[in-house]
Amino acid sequence: MKQKLQTFIQNIPKAELHLHIEGTFEPELMFAIAQRNKIDLPYKSVEELKKAYQFSCLQDFLDIYYTGTNVLLKEEDFYDLTMAYFEKCHEQNIRHTEIMFDPQSHTDRGVSFETVIKGINQARNEAQSKYGISSLLIMSYLRHLSEESAFETLKQSLPFKEHIKAVGLDSSEKDNPPSKFERVFQASVQEGYVPLAHAGEEGSSEYIWEALKLLKIHRIDHGNRCLEDRNLIDYIIQNDIALTVCPLSNLELKVVTDLKQHPIRQMLNLGLKVTVNSDDPAYFGGQLNKNFEAIAENLNLGESDIYELVRNSFQYSLLPETEKQKHLKDLENFYQKNFFFL
């Protein structure tokens, strides 16, 4: 990749809309917290853990992902995890991020909802004051668990609802269609949460239809397999719904076998509102900037393409309109100042 394009990617102000905070858990921090909490990991060293990051499918990743969450017990742990991510945001010039968290991964182990959200919020507040990075929280329901469990999580969240912007749906997609959670999403919307969901990563395009029609989601997380259905593509475009695509995640989980065949350019050419995100960067080999660099190199994207993708991220964020417009203005100023001199 040309150095100038790499510098452009580094310096352009960005937003990230598809990020699981538990998926930012770097092996070094995982071992440090495990030691602090006197928990034995099933790996002897950081190096051995990193070698385990070879996935043939989503479930392979989830098995290790949930092993990592087991060491998170105290507010301090969730603060350290989240603050480490914000440090990475600051290094990459990420101005706004919308963070997914999985309460059930922790409450099912006896860690209180309050412990989780207080630790995360402490880091959010510090990142805002220290770096000027804004953030919103997306509470994700785990789709491999029951509807009853999701309803219990919704109930646990209500004392803290002022801190939560949206609900999401993640974990094992196959055999866990969005329709399984239609009622809990209706209840979540009644409580004021914005509905979002993972769909069309491993699940078929029909899962995307269900998420749109039954859960009435405002944004599609992943959505790669919408390309199987022209009517679905048209529906997404007509209803102005964005996709939060995660290139390096798609590669590592074998959603695509080669980044040169990644559909993101095709999506842009079709008129889909695509955003670039890192998903679970500690496991998939790269933070947000690495994802931009990878697709730029493999799909021959230029500055104007990067600008469009970044603009989509701010445009389709869940920020209030006034804040959104401020970011878009800053982005436009950056682009006009930098693009024509490259």
N, C-alpha and C positions, 0 to 999 in steps of 0.2 A: 504494500500500500504506500502511496505517496505520503511523505512526511507532512505536507501541507493539509491533506485531507484528515490525517490523524490528529493534527493540531486543531483543525476545525471541529472535529468531533469532541475533542477534549474541552474546548472552550465554549461551545454553544450551550446556552442555558437549557436545561432539560427537566422533564417530569417523568416519573416512573409510576405506572398504574397497576402493574401486576407483579407483586413482590410478596412472598411469604416470609415473615420475619423468622420463623423457625428454620427456613431454608437458607438463611444467611449465616448459619452457625458454622464458623470456620473450625477445622479440627483442633487447632491450637487452643482456641477459647473453650471448646468443648472439653478438652482434657483438663484445662485449668479449673473450670467450674466443677467438673466431676471430682477432682482432687479436693477442692474446697468443701464439697458436700459429702465427701467420703463415699463416693459411688464408683463401683468397678465397671468399666466399659469392657465389652467383649473384644477389645483390640489392645495389643500390648503397647502400641506407640502411635504417634501422629502419622508416621509413614505407613504403617500397616492399615490404618483407617483410610488413608487416601487411596491406597491400592484397591480398597473395596468399592471405590466409586466407579465401577464398571457395570452398567445397567443394560439389560436387554429389553426392558419394558418399564412402564410406570410402577408396577408393583415392586420390582427389584429396588427401585429408588425409595419407595415408601417404607420398606422394611428397615433400611438404614436411617431414614429420616426420623422415624418414631423411636428408634434406639437413642438418637441424639437428644430428643426432647425429654427423655427420662432423667437427665441430669439437672433439669431446670426445676428448682423447688421454691426459691425465695424471690421476693421483690428485687433484690440485688441482682439475681441471675437474669431476670427479664430486662432489667435496666442495662446490664452489661451487654447482653445480646443485641438489644435495640440500639444502644449508643454506638456499638461497633459498626453497625450498618450506617448510621448517620455520618460517622467519620468517613466512610467510603463515599457517601453522597457528596460530602463537602469536597473530597478530592476530585470528584468527577463533574463538579458544577451542576449537580441536581438541585433544583430550586424547590421542587414540590414532589412529594411521594405519597402514594396511597397504599397503606400497609395492611396486608391480610394477616390475621392471626387465627389460630385454631384452638379455641378454649377447651374443646373436648379432649384434645391431646394431653391436657394438663389436669382438668377437673376429674377425669376418669382415673387419675393417679392420686387423687386426694389433695391436689393443689387447688386452692380456692380461686374463683373467678376474680375476686378482688385483688389477690396477689399478682395475678397475671397482668391485669390492666393497670394497676398502680405502677408496676415496674416499667411497663412500656410507656406509660404517660409521663413518667419522670424524665425519660430520655427524650420524648417528643418535645416537652417544654424546654429542656436544655438545648436541644438542637435548634429550636426556634429562636431562642435568645442568643445563643453563641454563634450560630451560622446563618440565621435568617431562613432556615429551611422549614417550610410549612409541611404539614402532614395530616392525613385523615386515616381513620381506622375502618377496616372492613372485617367484620366478624364472620368467619367462614364456618359453615356446617360441614361435618365430615360425612360424605355420602355413603360410605360403607357401613355407617352406624344407622340406627333406626330413626324413624320420624319422631318417636317418643323422646329419644335422646336429644334431638334437635330442639324440640319444644322445651325441654328442660333447660337447655342452653339459652334459649330466648328468654325464659323466665329469669335465669340468673343474671342476664345482661341488663335487665330493666333498671336497677338502681344506678347503672353507669351509662345509661343510654345517651346522655349529653356528650359522651366521649366517642361515640360510635356513629359513623355516618351511614354505613351500608352493611348488608349481609351478602355473603357469597356462598358458593358450593364447590368444594374441592375433594381431593382424595380419589380413590379408585373409581374411574368413570364407568368401566364396563360392568353391565348388569345392575347399575345403580342410576336409572334414568331420572331426569329432573322431575317427572311426574310423581315420583316417590315423595317429594318434598313440597308439593303444591300447597297443601294446607298451612304448613309452617311458614312458607313464604308469604302467603296472604296475611297471616297473623303478624309477621315481621313488618310488612308494609303498613299495616294498621298502627303499629307502634312508631312509625316515622322513618324506618330504615329504607334506604334505596336498594332495590334488588339487583344483584349481579350473579353470574354463575359461570363456572368452567363448563364448556360444552364443545364437542367436536375436536378434542385432542386425540383421544383413542376411540371415543364413542362416535357413532355415525352422524350424518347430517340430520337425522330425525331427532337426535338429542338436542340439536340446536333449535329446531322447530319447537320442541317441547319447552325449552328454556324461554324462548321468546313468547310463545302463546300461553303457556300455563303459569310460568313464574313471572312473566312480564318484565324481563330483565332490561336494564338500561344500557348494558354493555356486555359484550361477549368475551369471556376470558378464553384465549386460544382461538377457537373457531376455524381452524385450518380446513376441516372437512366440509365447510360450507361450499367449497368449490365443486363438490359432487352434484350440486343441485342448482341449476340456473334460476329456478323460481325463488329459491332461498336467497341467492345473491341479490336478486332484484328486490326482494322484500327488505333485506338488510340495508341496501342503499336507499330505498324509498323512505324508510323509517329513520334514516340518519343514525344508525347504530354502529359504534366503533368496535374494533377487535383489538384485544391486547395480546399481541403475538410475542412469542419467546423463542427466538431462533436457536440459541445454543442449547436450551432445554429440549427443543424439538430434535436436535441432532443427538444429544446424549440418550434420549429415551426412544430413539429409533422411529420417531414420527416421520422424520426424513432421514435418508441414509447419507446424504451429501448436501452440504449447504448450497452448492451450485444448483441444486434442484429445489431449494426452498421456495415456497410459493409467494413470498412477500412482494416480489416485483409484479407478479401476475395479479395479485390482489390490488396493488396500487393502480395498475393499468385498467383494471375493471371498474375502478372508482370506489373501491371499499376504503373506509377510513381506518387505516391500520396504524397501530402504535407499536413501538419496540420496547421490550422489557426483559428483565433477567430471571424472573420466576423464583428459582432457588439457587442463587449464584455460587454458594459455597460448594454445591454438589455438581454444578454443570459447567464449571470451568471459566466463569467470567461474570463480572459485574456489567452494568448497563453499557458502559463505553465499549467493552469488549464485544458485546452483541452488535453494536453499531459497526465496529471495525470489521467484524467477521462477515456481516452481510454486504458491507461496502466492497470488501475485497472479492468475495465469492460471486456477487451478483452485479459487479461493476456499477455500483451506485455512486453518485456524485454529491456535491454539496447541496444542490437543489433538492435531491431526494431525501437527504438527511434532514434538511430544513422542513420538508413536508411531513415527515414522520414525527419530528419533534413538535411541530405545530399541532398535529393531531393530538398529541399527548396532553398539551395544555387545553386545547379546545374541548376535549372529551373527558377532562377531569371532572371531579365532583365539587370543585371549588365554586364559591359564589361568583356570579358574573363579573362583579367589579374586580375581584382579585384575578380572575381568569384573563380579563382584558389587559390588566397591568402586565402580566407575564407575556401575553401575546405581543404587546407593544415593545417590551424589552427584547423579545426574540426578534421581532422585525428590525429593530434598530441594530442588533448584532449582525443580522444577515446582510443588511444593506451596507454596513461598515466593512464587513470582512469578506463577503463573497466576491465582490468585484475586484479585490486586490490579490486574490489567490493566483 
